[in-house]
Amino acid sequence: MSKPKENTKDSISIAITGSGGAGVMTAGNLLFEVAAKAGWYGLMVRSSGPQIRGGEAAALLRFSRTPVECLDDRFDVLIGIDWQNIHRFADEIPVDAASVMLGDPEQGEPPEVFAARGASYAPLPFKQMAKEIPGSWPNMIALGMGAGLCGLPLESVHAVLQKSLKKGGGEKMAANLAAADAGYAAAAKVQSVPRLAAGAASGADAKSRWLITGNQAAGFGAVRGGVRFCAAYPITPATEVLEWLAPALPKVGGTLVQAEDELASINMIIGASYGGVPALTATSGPGLSLMIEALGLAVAAEVPIVVVDVMRGGPSTGIPAKSEQSDVNIAVNGLHGDAPRLVVAPNSIADCVAATQWAVHLAEALQSPAIVLSDQYFGQTRAVVDPPADIGLVGDRLKASAGVDPYNRYAITDSGVSPMAIPGTPGTAYTADGLEHNARGLPSSQSGDHIRQLDKRAKKLANYDYGQRWADIEGAGEMAVVTFGSCTGAAREALARAAAEGIKARLVSLRLLSPAQPAGMAAALAGAKRVLVVEQNHTGQLYRYLRAEYDLPGEVRSFRHPGPLPMRPAEIHQQITEWSRS
């Protein structure tokens, strides 16, 4: 008799939910660390309701033996420590007839919105099981259950828990190890849950991999790039950039100052940079709106600064804890007057390191403000990644020497970049403000001075050689998917599925949104007859920007939807297949 076919997949997705105080994020983070210790790749997206503190929460996890960059189309397992307000996550946690739901029968039946999708239900008395192990917590039952369902080794669970609970004393550790064991044993009784397909994990050795969020990666990239001053004002979902930099900067001789608001923070970094110190702040959409006037000052005065914008749902206060790529318009066009600036977008959590490092390098080299467009998905998602290579670029500005007479701060040069004096350099005093000026820096309303300075500021960005880093270009075919940021992972996975079906298409993931790169885009899209622009916002902001700045070939379509739902591989794959067959 032949053995029954094993139920395996290339990746497995699990969601853990519960009310405030249920320990959902603790269980999710520990399960994530267990998978990493076992040598798996993965990511964990955290989701919460609209409350400021407490309330319902969901940890959304995906594990694989190969790197993963996005959530899958559906979840294999949904663990409800309790069902309080879980209906608010109904759209974020798609389940189907092949999914399994586990919940405490004391909490009642699973919400109808999930049950109606056909997922099977296995009752698990979390609270009763925890009561039977004095000193244990229900979320540790959930941790063991999740690990068991995923097929993770129990010794990895023990190792992670022992490290996490070592400050809590022997009794606390023993109780919660027992709780995790109980959950792990209960998982063996649940049927039809897939396991990861056998095989060794690819990429770097498991011990060398990083467990990192995009916000932490952006902070690290800033330090690698040479940032030594940060002015901070907390805002969701960018605060972790600032929290990471607070202890990191002093280790390299830098400083972080908490400002009273966004206006103060950007003006502080302009002042620090004017004084010769590469400087950065991090914010989100509402904060970026407040910084616009000061960004214009940095353009006019040619002071290099970096602003990391971790985008969230908008407009106004919007949806602070959810992701949306809806700051494209304000980033590339949101200053009054003709005000060219740099806009860089990382295209993976790991790339938040290199993209931010590159932005610091560009800002310093071109004496221009640079905006880094990250988003909540990147910023607050934990991922297991191979260590990103150091791109070797450090901010280095062209400095004026002493004794130059006369010193023309805004002299017209072939590159458009003129030497910038560090205050205190003999003979180089000059005025740097928002008024239009002549080459010396003196205020001027003359048309000739205005035109020369406008040309200078535009020329230095337009003529700079950005190399191949401006975009990631992969694949070949008459159809091209053009995207940026956190849509890249889903688009890449969708294209892989299409390729398996014999559909040839290419990916162009933009890393440099501004200034536009018409020659590079023309080469990237050479021979393409169909261009699909993919983005996560309501009005197609990237699509409209591309149509304005580029001569795109053939037929061009926009596929977009706003947050809070992430872009998933299946929906992009559907667009590709339907269009290729039409």
CORPEZI-V910231 format. One record per residue. RES is the residue in three letters. PHI is phi in whole degrees, -180 to 180 (NA if undefined). PSI is psi in radians with two decimals (NA if undefined). Layout:
((RES	PHI	PSI) (RES	PHI	PSI))
//
This chain:
((MET	NA	2.27) (SER	-75	2.60) (LYS	-73	2.52) (PRO	-62	2.54) (LYS	-65	2.28) (GLU	-73	2.42) (ASN	-84	1.68) (THR	-125	2.75) (LYS	-142	2.87) (ASP	-77	-0.40) (SER	-149	2.76) (ILE	-131	2.44) (SER	-120	2.35) (ILE	-138	2.40) (ALA	-117	2.36) (ILE	-119	2.23) (THR	-131	2.85) (GLY	171	3.04) (SER	-82	3.02) (GLY	-58	2.33) (GLY	91	-0.12) (ALA	-78	-0.20) (GLY	79	0.52) (VAL	-62	-0.87) (MET	-68	-0.58) (THR	-63	-0.83) (ALA	-62	-0.75) (GLY	-63	-0.80) (ASN	-65	-0.70) (LEU	-67	-0.71) (LEU	-63	-0.69) (PHE	-60	-0.76) (GLU	-70	-0.58) (VAL	-62	-0.79) (ALA	-63	-0.72) (ALA	-63	-0.73) (LYS	-65	-0.54) (ALA	-79	-0.04) (GLY	95	0.21) (TRP	-92	2.72) (TYR	-90	2.85) (GLY	176	3.07) (LEU	-148	2.71) (MET	-133	2.07) (VAL	-99	2.29) (ARG	-103	2.45) (SER	-135	2.51) (SER	-143	2.89) (GLY	-77	-2.95) (PRO	-81	-0.03) (GLN	-73	2.75) (ILE	-73	-0.81) (ARG	-135	2.66) (GLY	70	-2.83) (GLY	82	-3.13) (GLU	-66	2.65) (ALA	-148	2.75) (ALA	-141	2.33) (ALA	-106	2.07) (LEU	-110	1.99) (LEU	-121	2.55) (ARG	-137	2.29) (PHE	-123	2.60) (SER	-159	2.85) (ARG	-86	-0.10) (THR	-124	2.78) (PRO	-57	2.44) (VAL	-124	2.52) (GLU	-120	-0.12) (CYS	-150	2.88) (LEU	-70	2.70) (ASP	-80	3.14) (ASP	-75	-0.37) (ARG	-151	2.99) (PHE	-114	2.38) (ASP	-77	-0.60) (VAL	-137	2.38) (LEU	-124	2.03) (ILE	-106	2.03) (GLY	-103	1.79) (ILE	-59	-0.65) (ASP	-150	2.99) (TRP	-104	0.21) (GLN	-63	2.06) (ASN	59	0.35) (ILE	-65	-0.38) (HIS	-59	-0.39) (ARG	-68	-0.29) (PHE	-102	0.20) (ALA	-56	-0.73) (ASP	-78	-0.42) (GLU	-84	-0.32) (ILE	-122	1.34) (PRO	-71	2.20) (VAL	-123	2.87) (ASP	-147	-2.92) (ALA	-66	-0.34) (ALA	-92	-0.01) (SER	-90	2.78) (VAL	-123	2.30) (MET	-111	2.41) (LEU	-126	2.33) (GLY	-155	2.85) (ASP	-80	2.11) (PRO	-62	-0.39) (GLU	-66	-0.34) (GLN	-91	0.02) (GLY	90	-3.06) (GLU	-76	2.75) (PRO	-59	2.60) (PRO	-55	2.50) (GLU	-58	-0.57) (VAL	-61	-0.48) (PHE	-91	-0.75) (ALA	-60	-0.61) (ALA	-66	-0.29) (ARG	-85	-0.01) (GLY	93	0.04) (ALA	-66	2.48) (SER	-76	2.71) (TYR	-123	2.26) (ALA	-122	1.94) (PRO	-69	2.44) (LEU	-142	1.99) (PRO	-78	1.34) (PHE	-53	-0.89) (LYS	-68	-0.70) (GLN	-66	-0.71) (MET	-63	-0.67) (ALA	-69	-0.64) (LYS	-63	-0.56) (GLU	-74	-0.18) (ILE	-122	1.53) (PRO	-52	2.33) (GLY	89	-0.02) (SER	-97	2.95) (TRP	-123	2.52) (PRO	-59	-0.56) (ASN	-69	-0.36) (MET	-75	-0.53) (ILE	-61	-0.79) (ALA	-63	-0.67) (LEU	-60	-0.88) (GLY	-62	-0.70) (MET	-61	-0.83) (GLY	-61	-0.76) (ALA	-64	-0.73) (GLY	-65	-0.73) (LEU	-65	-0.61) (CYS	-79	-0.26) (GLY	84	0.41) (LEU	-77	2.57) (PRO	-70	2.44) (LEU	-63	-0.57) (GLU	-64	-0.52) (SER	-70	-0.64) (VAL	-61	-0.84) (HIS	-61	-0.76) (ALA	-63	-0.75) (VAL	-69	-0.75) (LEU	-66	-0.71) (GLN	-62	-0.64) (LYS	-71	-0.71) (SER	-71	-0.62) (LEU	-104	0.21) (LYS	-64	-0.39) (LYS	-86	-0.17) (GLY	-89	-0.08) (GLY	94	2.83) (GLY	-64	-0.72) (GLU	-66	-0.74) (LYS	-63	-0.77) (MET	-65	-0.78) (ALA	-62	-0.73) (ALA	-63	-0.77) (ASN	-82	-0.41) (LEU	-65	-0.72) (ALA	-65	-0.68) (ALA	-64	-0.78) (ALA	-63	-0.69) (ASP	-62	-0.69) (ALA	-66	-0.74) (GLY	-65	-0.68) (TYR	-64	-0.74) (ALA	-66	-0.66) (ALA	-65	-0.52) (ALA	-63	-0.52) (ALA	-65	-0.34) (LYS	-89	-0.11) (VAL	-90	2.24) (GLN	-95	2.79) (SER	70	0.31) (VAL	-92	2.21) (PRO	-71	2.78) (ARG	-116	2.78) (LEU	-66	2.46) (ALA	-61	2.54) (ALA	-65	2.74) (GLY	137	2.71) (ALA	-78	2.59) (ALA	-67	2.49) (SER	-90	3.09) (GLY	82	-2.72) (ALA	-68	2.77) (ASP	-58	2.47) (ALA	-56	-0.62) (LYS	-70	-0.36) (SER	-95	-0.12) (ARG	-72	2.78) (TRP	-103	2.47) (LEU	-106	1.90) (ILE	-150	2.67) (THR	-102	2.87) (GLY	-63	-0.61) (ASN	-66	-0.75) (GLN	-63	-0.72) (ALA	-63	-0.70) (ALA	-63	-0.72) (GLY	-61	-0.76) (PHE	-65	-0.72) (GLY	-62	-0.64) (ALA	-63	-0.78) (VAL	-66	-0.75) (ARG	-59	-0.63) (GLY	-78	-0.19) (GLY	113	0.05) (VAL	-63	2.29) (ARG	-130	0.06) (PHE	-141	2.38) (CYS	-136	2.29) (ALA	-107	2.25) (ALA	-125	2.38) (TYR	-135	2.07) (PRO	-62	2.44) (ILE	-159	2.37) (THR	-73	2.35) (PRO	-107	0.57) (ALA	-99	-0.15) (THR	-57	-0.60) (GLU	-66	-0.44) (VAL	-59	-0.80) (LEU	-71	-0.67) (GLU	-64	-0.65) (TRP	-70	-0.69) (LEU	-72	-0.49) (ALA	-55	-0.87) (PRO	-84	-0.36) (ALA	-77	-0.71) (LEU	-62	-0.76) (PRO	-59	-0.47) (LYS	-68	-0.37) (VAL	-115	0.32) (GLY	84	0.28) (GLY	-102	-3.08) (THR	-144	2.47) (LEU	-121	2.34) (VAL	-123	2.28) (GLN	-85	2.06) (ALA	-86	2.95) (GLU	-82	-0.33) (ASP	-168	-3.14) (GLU	-67	-0.64) (LEU	-62	-0.75) (ALA	-66	-0.71) (SER	-64	-0.76) (ILE	-72	-0.60) (ASN	-70	-0.54) (MET	-64	-0.74) (ILE	-73	-0.53) (ILE	-63	-0.76) (GLY	-63	-0.74) (ALA	-64	-0.76) (SER	-67	-0.69) (TYR	-57	-0.59) (GLY	-82	0.00) (GLY	104	0.11) (VAL	-108	2.08) (PRO	-56	2.29) (ALA	-137	2.68) (LEU	-148	2.63) (THR	-136	2.85) (ALA	-130	2.49) (THR	-157	-3.00) (SER	-131	-3.03) (GLY	-49	-0.91) (PRO	-61	-0.64) (GLY	-70	-0.69) (LEU	-61	-0.66) (SER	-58	-0.72) (LEU	-72	-0.41) (MET	-87	-0.08) (ILE	-59	-0.79) (GLU	-61	-0.75) (ALA	-69	-0.55) (LEU	-61	-0.69) (GLY	-62	-0.67) (LEU	-61	-0.76) (ALA	-64	-0.62) (VAL	-64	-0.91) (ALA	-64	-0.72) (ALA	-86	-0.07) (GLU	54	0.93) (VAL	-107	2.10) (PRO	-74	2.24) (ILE	-145	2.84) (VAL	-127	2.28) (VAL	-120	2.00) (VAL	-88	2.03) (ASP	-105	1.85) (VAL	-91	1.69) (MET	-65	2.58) (ARG	-140	3.04) (GLY	-63	2.40) (GLY	-134	-3.01) (PRO	-84	-3.07) (SER	53	-2.39) (THR	-67	-0.55) (GLY	57	-2.29) (ILE	-123	1.58) (PRO	-59	-0.60) (ALA	-100	0.27) (LYS	-124	2.74) (SER	-94	2.58) (GLU	-166	2.41) (GLN	-94	0.97) (SER	-107	0.28) (ASP	-105	0.26) (VAL	-61	-0.83) (ASN	-58	-0.86) (ILE	-69	-0.56) (ALA	-70	-0.78) (VAL	-92	-0.38) (ASN	-129	0.01) (GLY	-87	0.56) (LEU	-123	2.55) (HIS	-77	2.71) (GLY	76	-3.12) (ASP	-88	1.77) (ALA	-131	1.41) (PRO	-66	2.47) (ARG	-150	2.90) (LEU	-90	2.39) (VAL	-132	2.04) (VAL	-117	2.43) (ALA	-129	2.06) (PRO	-66	2.64) (ASN	-117	0.21) (SER	-161	2.94) (ILE	-63	-0.77) (ALA	-63	-0.63) (ASP	-71	-0.21) (CYS	-60	-0.49) (VAL	-67	-1.04) (ALA	-67	-0.68) (ALA	-65	-0.73) (THR	-69	-0.71) (GLN	-60	-0.76) (TRP	-64	-0.70) (ALA	-62	-0.70) (VAL	-63	-0.79) (HIS	-59	-0.82) (LEU	-65	-0.77) (ALA	-58	-0.79) (GLU	-70	-0.74) (ALA	-66	-0.62) (LEU	-104	0.03) (GLN	49	1.03) (SER	-146	2.63) (PRO	-70	2.50) (ALA	-125	2.30) (ILE	-105	2.25) (VAL	-102	2.00) (LEU	-92	1.60) (SER	-96	-2.94) (ASP	-156	3.00) (GLN	-59	-0.65) (TYR	-60	-0.88) (PHE	-66	-0.85) (GLY	-61	-0.74) (GLN	-110	0.10) (THR	-90	2.30) (ARG	-88	2.42) (ALA	-140	2.60) (VAL	-94	2.05) (VAL	-132	2.70) (ASP	-70	2.51) (PRO	-58	2.14) (PRO	-70	2.41) (ALA	-69	2.57) (ASP	-72	2.12) (ILE	-76	-0.11) (GLY	75	0.29) (LEU	-107	2.19) (VAL	-124	2.45) (GLY	-58	2.21) (ASP	-148	1.85) (ARG	-92	2.74) (LEU	-78	2.01) (LYS	-104	2.58) (ALA	-80	2.55) (SER	-94	2.77) (ALA	-70	2.68) (GLY	83	0.14) (VAL	-78	2.16) (ASP	-135	2.02) (PRO	-85	2.70) (TYR	-89	1.99) (ASN	-105	1.68) (ARG	-56	-0.68) (TYR	-111	0.73) (ALA	-62	2.53) (ILE	-79	2.11) (THR	-124	2.92) (ASP	-61	-0.67) (SER	-86	-0.30) (GLY	90	-0.18) (VAL	-99	2.25) (SER	-117	2.62) (PRO	-58	2.33) (MET	-105	2.18) (ALA	-82	2.48) (ILE	-89	2.25) (PRO	-50	2.34) (GLY	101	-0.22) (THR	-70	2.11) (PRO	-55	2.30) (GLY	79	0.25) (THR	-124	0.37) (ALA	-63	2.43) (TYR	-155	2.89) (THR	-97	2.27) (ALA	-124	1.78) (ASP	-143	-2.94) (GLY	-89	-0.09) (LEU	-73	2.55) (GLU	-63	2.67) (HIS	-149	2.98) (ASN	-95	-3.01) (ALA	-61	-0.53) (ARG	-73	-0.43) (GLY	105	0.04) (LEU	-80	2.43) (PRO	-55	2.42) (SER	-148	2.45) (SER	-111	0.22) (GLN	-74	2.41) (SER	-61	-0.65) (GLY	-63	-0.79) (ASP	-63	-0.75) (HIS	-61	-0.83) (ILE	-66	-0.72) (ARG	-62	-0.73) (GLN	-73	-0.63) (LEU	-60	-0.81) (ASP	-62	-0.72) (LYS	-60	-0.85) (ARG	-67	-0.61) (ALA	-75	-0.70) (LYS	-63	-0.73) (LYS	-65	-0.56) (LEU	-81	-0.68) (ALA	-71	-0.61) (ASN	-94	-0.07) (TYR	-70	2.50) (ASP	-89	1.83) (TYR	-87	-0.07) (GLY	66	-2.66) (GLN	-88	-0.09) (ARG	-74	-0.19) (TRP	-62	-0.42) (ALA	-158	2.70) (ASP	-98	2.16) (ILE	-121	2.13) (GLU	-136	2.54) (GLY	80	-3.09) (ALA	-152	2.77) (GLY	147	2.95) (GLU	-81	-0.14) (MET	-110	2.43) (ALA	-127	2.39) (VAL	-104	2.08) (VAL	-108	2.22) (THR	-153	-3.01) (PHE	-159	2.93) (GLY	58	-2.47) (SER	-73	-0.14) (CYS	-77	-0.23) (THR	-63	-0.79) (GLY	-61	-0.79) (ALA	-65	-0.68) (ALA	-66	-0.72) (ARG	-63	-0.73) (GLU	-69	-0.66) (ALA	-63	-0.71) (LEU	-68	-0.60) (ALA	-65	-0.70) (ARG	-64	-0.73) (ALA	-64	-0.70) (ALA	-63	-0.63) (ALA	-65	-0.37) (GLU	-96	0.09) (GLY	89	0.18) (ILE	-95	2.07) (LYS	-92	2.24) (ALA	-154	2.84) (ARG	-120	2.78) (LEU	-117	2.32) (VAL	-124	1.82) (SER	-103	1.95) (LEU	-75	2.30) (ARG	-107	-0.49) (LEU	-111	1.86) (LEU	-85	-0.64) (SER	-143	2.29) (PRO	-77	2.76) (ALA	-63	2.65) (GLN	-122	1.32) (PRO	-62	-0.68) (ALA	-67	-0.76) (GLY	-64	-0.72) (MET	-66	-0.70) (ALA	-60	-0.70) (ALA	-70	-0.69) (ALA	-65	-0.57) (LEU	-104	0.18) (ALA	-57	2.21) (GLY	86	-0.13) (ALA	-74	2.44) (LYS	-113	-0.25) (ARG	-139	2.31) (VAL	-126	2.12) (LEU	-108	2.07) (VAL	-98	2.11) (VAL	-114	2.27) (GLU	-160	2.84) (GLN	-111	1.33) (ASN	-158	3.04) (HIS	-85	-0.58) (THR	-107	0.06) (GLY	71	0.90) (GLN	-64	-0.73) (LEU	-66	-0.76) (TYR	-56	-0.83) (ARG	-67	-0.66) (TYR	-66	-0.75) (LEU	-64	-0.71) (ARG	-65	-0.54) (ALA	-77	-0.60) (GLU	-103	-0.32) (TYR	-128	2.64) (ASP	-94	1.51) (LEU	-77	2.42) (PRO	-82	2.71) (GLY	62	-2.63) (GLU	-87	2.35) (VAL	-121	2.24) (ARG	-123	2.65) (SER	-109	2.21) (PHE	-120	2.03) (ARG	-151	2.71) (HIS	-151	2.68) (PRO	-78	2.98) (GLY	-70	3.08) (PRO	-86	-0.10) (LEU	-73	2.36) (PRO	-72	2.77) (MET	-75	2.25) (ARG	-111	2.64) (PRO	-57	-0.69) (ALA	-62	-0.67) (GLU	-72	-0.59) (ILE	-72	-0.72) (HIS	-58	-0.72) (GLN	-63	-0.73) (GLN	-62	-0.73) (ILE	-66	-0.84) (THR	-68	-0.75) (GLU	-64	-0.70) (TRP	-72	-0.65) (SER	-68	-0.41) (ARG	-98	-0.06) (SER	-84	NA))
//
